[in-house]
Amino acid sequence: MSNNNSSVGSKIKTIRESKNLSIEEISESSGLSIEQITSIEEGQNLPSLGPLIKIARALGVRLGTFMDDNDSLGPVVCRAADRERANSISFSNGATDARKHMEYHPLAQQKAGRHMEPFVIDINPDESPEFQLSAHEGEEFIYVMQGEVEIVYGKETYTLKEGDSIFYDSIVKHHVHGAPGKSAKILAVVYIPF
């Protein structure tokens, strides 16, 4: 199984350097620590989407810029067989030991100028998930294809099973993870106004 964590980090670094911005400047405008940004750029760890969205905003680019392969102006078709062979991106769950618990399969990498980021996400089981809530501008839609997930949204926790869905404003602190000890596969669409 391959992933492109390091290519996402190198794209962030390339964009930052092309704009003559220091890590300190990105840290200040994104609210993320210098260590966290350095770790992302070096491909050591990818956090949840929230911090990546903050970096994208600080750089003045779309989130998708970090994941794009090519830019296509027309529609983009992603075949199931291609998705299984394509590179995936693993994100940590925000725990201090940076366990990777979600494997993202982007569905629209070639679509230029998009504001929605659709993913199929495989969630690995975790008996005692430790996580940090994150918030960012935009909206998220999640549809559970298999398994069971928990969504912490503000002070509420929602348990979703196969066939269930949720749509929420992502400005409210939230976190998506498998129900304790359960794996899941979800379709997630993140909308980020730019």
N, C-alpha and C positions, 0 to 999 in steps of 0.2 A: 504494500500500500504506500503510495507516494503522497507527499503533501508539498505545498508551495509556501510554507511559512516564511522561508528565507527570501523567496522572490517578492513577497508582500513587503517585508522589511526593507529589502534593497530598493524597491520602487519608492517607498516612503523617503528613504535617505536620498535617492536621486532627485526626487521632486523638491525636497527641502533644500538640497544644495543648489539646484538650478534656480531657486528663488532667493539664494544668498541668505538663508535663514539659519540661525544657530539652533542647536538642540535647546539651549536656554530660552530662546525666543518662543519656540514651539511649546515648551513646558509652561511658560508664562501665559500664553494665549489659550492653551488647551486645558490648563489646570492639572495636567499630569506631571508626575515627577520626572526629573532628568534621567534617573535610573530606569524607569519604566519605558521611556521613549528609546533609550539606548538599547535596552533588551529587545524591544520590538524591531528596531532597525537591524540588529545583528541576527535576527531570526531565532533567538533563544526561546522566545515565548510570544504567543499572540493572546491578548486578553479577550474579553467578551467584545461584542460589537461596539458598545458604548465608547470606550476609549479610542477605537479606530475612527469612529465618527467624529470625535473631538479633534483628532489629529487632522482628518480630512478638512474640517472647518478651519482649523488654524492655518492649513496650507492653501485654502481657497479652492479645493478640488472636491469632486464627488467621491463618496466612499468607493464606488465601483472602479475608480481610476487605479486603486491598489490591486484589483483583481482582474482587470481587463487583459485579454490576450490580443484581440484585434478590435477595431471599431467598425461596426456595420450600421448603416443608416436604415436598412430595411428590417423586416422581422427576423428574429433569431429563433431557429428551431433547435431544441435540445432533445435528442433521442435518448431513450432510457439506456441503450447499450453504450452510447457515448458518455453519458453521465457516469456510469460505473467505471469506465476506463480513464476518465479525466482526473486531473489532479484535484485533491480535496484540500481543505484548510482545516486544521484543528485549532480550537480555541480552548484556553483553560477556563475553569469555572470561577476564577477569581480567588481560589484558595491559595494560601501562602505557599503550598508546595507545588503549585502550578500544574496540577494533574490535568491531563487533557481529557475532557469528557464529552465533547461534541465534535463531530466531523461534518463540516459544511461542504456540500456539493453545489457550487454556483450553477444557476440555470440560464443566465443571460450574460455571460462574460463578454460576448462579442458585440452587445448592443451599445451603440454610442449614445451619449447624452441621457442615459436613463436616470430616473429618480427613484425607481423601485428596485430593490435587490431581492430576487427570489432565490430560495435555497431549498434543497432537500437536506435535512439534517439528521444524522444518526446520533442518537444519544446513548452513551454507554452507561451501564448500571453503576450506581454508587450507593453503598449502604448508608453512608452518613455524609451527604453533600455539605460542603462548606462553601459558601459563596458570598459575594458582595453585591448588593443591589446597584444597578446603574441606571442612569437616565440620560436621554438625549432627545433632540427635537425629532418630530415625526410620528409615525404610526407603525404598528406591527399587526400582522394577521398570522395566526398559527392554526393549522389544521393537522390533527393527529391521524397519521396514516396507519401506524401500528403502535402497540404498547400503551404506556400511561405516563403522562408528564404532570409536573406541578409548575404553576406559574405563581410566583410571589409578585403581587402588584400592590404597591403601597403597603397597607396593613393587612390586606386580605391574601389568602392563598387559595388558588383554584386548582382542582384536580381534573384533568381532562383525559378521557379514554378514546380509543379508536373511534373515529367518526365525529368527535367533538371539535369545536373550533372556538377561538377567541380573537377579538379585534380590540386593540387598546391604543391609547395615546402613550407614546414612549417617553414623554416628558416626566411621567410619574415613575418613581424608582421601581425597578422590576428585575426579575431574574427567571429564566426558564431552565428547568432541569428535569431529569427523569424522576419519577416517584421513587422513594427509597428502594434500592435493589432491583429496579425495573429498567429495562432498555426501551427505547422508543424510536420511531422514525416519524418526523414531522415535515410538513411543507410550511415554510415561513417566508413571508413577504414583508420586507422592511421598506417603508417609504420615508425618504429623507428630503424635506424641502431644501432647495439650494438657492 
